[in-house]
Amino acid sequence: MKTFLKNVRDLGERSVAINLTPGPAAKSLPYQLQAVGHFYAKANYFTERKYLDSFQVIHTLYGQGHLHYRNRDYDVMPGDLIFIDCNELHIYDVGRYGHWEKLWAHFIGPGCRTYFEAAMRQGGPVMKAAPDSVVPASLRQLLQLAAEPGRLSELRCQKLIVDIMTELATAGATEDWNAPIASEAVRRVVARIEGDYDKPLTLDELAREMSASKYHMIREFKKHTGQTPHDYLLTLRLSAAKNLLKYADLSVHEVAGQVGFDNPSHFITSFKKQEGVTPLAYRKRWSSP
């Protein structure tokens, strides 16, 4: 199927992208480097794409990105890794800081899907890089090798690609390096919030899920997730709101109600605080060519 692509290349002048055409020898290898780059994306940078026969890896260096993939939205922060199948619909743009510096590469080859599916089972497509992650240095080396065509560089690319995908396929199991393992009670609260984020929820209700006082529930929840229940709920609601603002023909007030805000003014204030723009401005920015 023909690749669908819609994008705005709002990039800093230092941005680099190298596209490669594998020669006959490279095509016999199990992994091939299709493209690699280092982008300094600016505020209007945007890509919407599907039906590209490729797997993409992205490492965020500075700023913030935003990814929409498999009907979920992800805010991508410095140190985060992304691993996606580009045959599936994926949309990314710059987050609220207005800039996103990232290293990226596209891989093809018969062995890539095995690594990708393993990464998805571990919790991808967005994961935190380990302190000793090989991915940033490996992506930089791939960028250097892309300018050195030849059999030797193609073989060196094989090792780097395998190193990158091996880390991504196993990162989920050790993604949070120091956090304690969440208890079943905390998981019940998380499940309740994720299942009912669009409904009224109180701290007392969530505490009952844990059979604990709300103060103990808040403390345990934050210890295991890094957020309070209120912040976790707010993040889910605003992520869902962004999806509706992009794709649904609903007014801002209707979007607020759909994602659990009973006060549209509170929704607008919360949205602007997180995204830096009002919901209406966000919708207009997204729909602008």
C-alpha positions as CSV (number, residue, x, y, z in Angstrom):
1,M,0.0,0.0,0.0
2,K,1.2,3.5,-0.8
3,T,2.8,5.4,2.1
4,F,0.6,8.2,3.5
5,L,2.5,11.2,4.7
6,K,1.5,14.6,5.9
7,N,4.2,16.8,7.5
8,V,5.6,20.2,8.3
9,R,9.4,20.2,8.3
10,D,9.9,23.1,10.8
11,L,13.6,22.2,11.5
12,G,16.6,24.1,12.8
13,E,19.4,24.6,10.3
14,R,21.7,22.1,12.1
15,S,19.2,19.3,11.4
16,V,20.6,16.3,9.4
17,A,18.8,13.4,7.6
18,I,20.4,10.7,5.5
19,N,18.3,8.3,3.4
20,L,20.0,5.2,2.2
21,T,19.3,2.8,-0.7
22,P,20.7,-0.7,0.2
23,G,22.9,-2.2,-2.4
24,P,22.7,-5.9,-3.5
25,A,25.0,-7.0,-0.7
26,A,23.2,-5.0,2.0
27,K,19.8,-6.5,0.9
28,S,21.1,-10.0,1.9
29,L,21.7,-8.8,5.5
30,P,19.0,-9.4,8.2
31,Y,18.9,-5.8,9.2
32,Q,19.3,-2.7,7.1
33,L,19.6,1.0,7.9
34,Q,16.9,2.8,5.8
35,A,17.4,6.4,7.2
36,V,19.0,8.1,10.1
37,G,19.1,11.7,11.4
38,H,19.5,14.3,14.1
39,F,16.7,16.8,14.2
40,Y,16.3,20.1,15.9
41,A,12.5,20.4,15.6
42,K,10.8,23.7,16.2
43,A,7.3,24.7,17.3
44,N,5.4,23.8,14.0
45,Y,7.2,20.5,13.3
46,F,4.6,17.8,12.6
47,T,4.5,14.3,11.0
48,E,1.5,12.1,10.3
49,R,2.3,8.9,8.5
50,K,1.3,5.2,7.9
51,Y,2.0,2.4,5.5
52,L,5.8,2.9,5.6
53,D,7.6,-0.5,5.7
54,S,10.0,0.4,8.4
55,F,10.6,0.4,12.2
56,Q,11.6,3.7,13.7
57,V,13.6,4.4,16.8
58,I,13.8,7.9,18.4
59,H,15.9,9.1,21.3
60,T,15.0,12.5,22.8
61,L,17.9,14.7,23.8
62,Y,16.3,18.0,24.8
63,G,12.9,19.6,24.8
64,Q,9.7,17.6,24.5
65,G,7.9,15.7,21.8
66,H,4.4,14.3,21.6
67,L,3.5,10.9,20.0
68,H,0.1,9.6,19.1
69,Y,0.3,5.8,18.4
70,R,-2.2,2.9,18.7
71,N,-4.9,5.3,19.9
72,R,-2.8,6.6,22.8
73,D,-1.0,9.9,23.4
74,Y,2.5,10.1,24.9
75,D,4.5,13.1,26.1
76,V,8.1,12.3,25.3
77,M,10.7,13.8,27.6
78,P,14.5,14.0,27.5
79,G,16.0,10.5,27.8
80,D,12.8,8.8,26.5
81,L,13.1,6.2,23.7
82,I,10.4,5.5,21.1
83,F,10.1,2.3,19.1
84,I,7.2,2.1,16.5
85,D,6.1,0.2,13.5
86,C,5.7,2.8,10.7
87,N,3.1,0.7,8.9
88,E,0.7,1.7,11.7
89,L,-0.6,5.3,12.0
90,H,1.7,7.4,14.0
91,I,1.7,11.2,14.6
92,Y,4.3,13.2,16.3
93,D,4.9,16.9,16.9
94,V,6.6,19.2,19.3
95,G,5.4,19.5,22.9
96,R,4.7,22.5,25.0
97,Y,8.4,23.6,25.3
98,G,8.4,24.5,21.5
99,H,11.5,22.5,20.6
100,W,12.4,18.8,20.4
101,E,16.0,17.7,19.7
102,K,16.1,14.0,18.8
103,L,18.2,11.3,17.2
104,W,16.3,8.9,15.0
105,A,16.8,5.9,12.7
106,H,14.6,3.7,10.4
107,F,15.4,0.0,10.2
108,I,14.1,-2.7,7.8
109,G,14.7,-6.4,7.5
110,P,13.1,-9.7,8.4
111,G,14.4,-9.8,12.0
112,C,13.1,-6.4,13.1
113,R,9.6,-7.5,13.9
114,T,10.7,-10.0,16.5
115,Y,12.5,-7.3,18.4
116,F,9.6,-4.9,18.0
117,E,7.0,-7.3,19.3
118,A,9.2,-8.2,22.3
119,A,9.5,-4.4,23.1
120,M,5.7,-4.0,22.9
121,R,5.2,-6.9,25.3
122,Q,7.6,-5.1,27.7
123,G,5.4,-2.0,27.6
124,G,6.5,0.1,24.6
125,P,6.3,2.2,22.5
126,V,7.8,4.9,24.8
127,M,10.3,3.9,27.5
128,K,12.9,5.5,29.6
129,A,16.5,4.9,28.6
130,A,18.7,3.2,31.2
131,P,21.6,5.3,32.7
132,D,24.1,3.3,30.7
133,S,21.9,3.0,27.5
134,V,23.8,2.2,24.3
135,V,21.1,3.7,22.2
136,P,22.2,7.4,22.0
137,A,25.8,6.5,21.1
138,S,24.7,3.8,18.7
139,L,22.4,6.2,16.8
140,R,25.3,8.7,16.6
141,Q,27.5,6.0,15.2
142,L,24.9,5.0,12.6
143,L,24.7,8.6,11.5
144,Q,28.5,8.6,11.0
145,L,28.4,5.3,9.2
146,A,25.6,6.4,6.8
147,A,28.2,8.8,5.3
148,E,30.6,5.9,4.7
149,P,29.0,3.6,2.1
150,G,30.6,0.3,1.7
151,R,30.5,-3.3,2.8
152,L,32.4,-2.7,6.1
153,S,30.1,0.1,7.2
154,E,27.1,-2.1,6.4
155,L,28.4,-4.9,8.6
156,R,29.1,-2.5,11.4
157,C,25.5,-1.1,11.1
158,Q,24.3,-4.7,11.7
159,K,25.8,-4.8,15.2
160,L,24.6,-1.3,16.1
161,I,21.1,-2.1,15.0
162,V,21.0,-5.3,17.0
163,D,22.4,-3.5,20.0
164,I,19.7,-0.9,19.8
165,M,16.8,-3.3,19.3
166,T,18.0,-5.7,22.0
167,E,18.0,-2.9,24.5
168,L,14.5,-1.7,23.4
169,A,13.2,-5.3,23.6
170,T,14.4,-5.7,27.2
171,A,14.1,-2.2,28.5
172,G,10.5,-2.6,29.9
173,A,11.6,-5.2,32.4
174,T,14.0,-2.7,34.0
175,E,12.4,0.5,32.9
176,D,12.1,2.0,36.4
177,W,15.5,1.4,37.9
178,N,15.0,2.3,41.5
179,A,11.2,2.3,42.1
180,P,9.7,-0.4,44.3
181,I,7.4,-3.0,42.8
182,A,3.8,-1.7,42.9
183,S,1.5,-3.7,45.2
184,E,-1.8,-5.2,44.0
185,A,-3.6,-2.5,45.9
186,V,-1.8,0.3,44.0
187,R,-2.5,-1.5,40.7
188,R,-6.2,-1.6,41.5
189,V,-6.2,2.2,42.0
190,V,-4.4,2.7,38.7
191,A,-6.9,0.4,36.9
192,R,-9.8,2.3,38.5
193,I,-8.4,5.6,37.3
194,E,-7.6,4.4,33.8
195,G,-11.0,2.7,33.5
196,D,-13.1,5.6,34.8
197,Y,-11.0,8.7,34.1
198,D,-14.0,10.3,32.3
199,K,-16.3,9.9,35.3
200,P,-16.4,11.7,38.6
201,L,-13.8,10.2,41.0
202,T,-13.0,11.1,44.6
203,L,-10.1,10.3,46.8
204,D,-12.4,8.5,49.1
205,E,-13.5,6.2,46.3
206,L,-9.9,5.5,45.3
207,A,-8.9,4.8,48.9
208,R,-11.7,2.2,49.1
209,E,-10.0,0.4,46.2
210,M,-6.9,0.1,48.4
211,S,-8.8,-0.5,51.6
212,A,-6.8,2.3,53.2
213,S,-7.1,5.9,54.3
214,K,-6.9,8.4,51.5
215,Y,-3.7,9.8,53.0
216,H,-2.0,6.4,52.9
217,M,-3.4,5.7,49.4
218,I,-2.0,9.0,48.1
219,R,1.4,8.3,49.7
220,E,1.6,4.7,48.3
221,F,0.3,5.7,44.9
222,K,2.9,8.5,44.5
223,K,5.7,6.2,45.7
224,H,5.0,3.7,42.9
225,T,3.9,6.0,40.1
226,G,5.7,9.3,40.7
227,Q,2.5,11.2,40.6
228,T,-0.4,11.8,42.9
229,P,-3.8,10.2,41.9
230,H,-5.1,13.7,41.0
231,D,-2.1,14.4,38.7
232,Y,-2.4,10.9,37.2
233,L,-6.1,11.4,36.5
234,L,-5.5,14.9,35.1
235,T,-2.8,13.6,32.7
236,L,-5.2,10.9,31.4
237,R,-8.0,13.4,30.9
238,L,-5.9,15.9,29.1
239,S,-4.4,13.2,26.8
240,A,-7.9,12.1,25.9
241,A,-8.9,15.7,25.3
242,K,-6.0,16.3,22.9
243,N,-7.1,13.3,20.9
244,L,-10.7,14.6,20.7
245,L,-9.6,18.1,19.8
246,K,-7.6,16.7,16.9
247,Y,-10.0,14.1,15.5
248,A,-13.6,14.7,16.8
249,D,-16.1,17.3,15.6
250,L,-16.9,18.5,19.2
251,S,-17.0,21.9,20.8
252,V,-14.4,22.6,23.5
253,H,-17.3,22.4,26.1
254,E,-18.3,19.0,24.7
255,V,-14.7,17.8,24.8
256,A,-14.5,18.9,28.5
257,G,-17.6,16.8,29.4
258,Q,-16.4,13.8,27.4
259,V,-13.2,13.5,29.4
260,G,-14.6,14.1,32.8
261,F,-14.5,17.8,33.5
262,D,-17.8,19.1,34.9
263,N,-16.5,22.7,34.6
264,P,-15.4,23.8,31.1
265,S,-13.5,26.8,32.6
266,H,-11.5,24.4,34.8
267,F,-10.7,22.3,31.7
268,I,-9.5,25.3,29.7
269,T,-7.3,26.5,32.6
270,S,-5.8,23.0,33.2
271,F,-5.2,22.4,29.5
272,K,-3.4,25.8,29.0
273,K,-1.3,25.2,32.1
274,Q,-0.1,21.9,30.7
275,E,0.1,22.6,27.0
276,G,0.9,26.4,27.0
277,V,-2.1,27.1,24.7
278,T,-5.9,27.0,25.1
279,P,-7.8,24.0,23.7
280,L,-9.1,26.0,20.8
281,A,-5.6,27.3,19.9
282,Y,-4.3,23.7,20.2
283,R,-7.0,22.5,17.7
284,K,-6.3,25.4,15.3
285,R,-2.5,24.7,15.4
286,W,-3.1,21.0,14.8
287,S,-5.4,21.6,11.8
288,S,-3.2,24.3,10.2
289,P,-1.6,23.1,7.0
